[in-house]
Amino acid sequence: MQAGIFLLIAGFLDAVLTHLGITFGIIEEGNPTVKFIMEKSWSLFYLIKISLPLLLIGIILVRPLKGWLKSLITVSCVVYLSVLAFHFFWIILYLKSIT
């Protein structure tokens, strides 16, 4: 359950920071599928980023994760943590460039 909540918060932060970075022309989206979705609708982008972790939380409530699924969720958390670290890295670089 904690992993699902972490992924929900991380997904939301990733969505907001990605949106801000692209809107201000600081970053570009590297994932072609996500870029296509963002070009269609920012609302759809946010909906996907929020609904997937919510679906995971629902699955965890019905059936606790064990074995390889638990490992997969752990890896997903580590990947999202890395993505957030990358976001904060470009934010720091951007803030240093404007001062």
Sequence and secondary structure as in RCSB ss.txt:
>XXXX:A:sequence
MQAGIFLLIAGFLDAVLTHLGITFGIIEEGNPTVKFIMEKSWSLFYLIKISLPLLLIGIILVRPLKGWLKSLITV
SCVVYLSVLAFHFFWIILYLKSIT
>XXXX:A:secstr
 HHHHHHHHHHHHHHHHHHHHHHTTS     HHHHHHHHH HHHHHHHHHHHHHHHHHHHHHS   HHHHHHHHH
HHHHHHHHHHHHHHHHHHHHHHH 
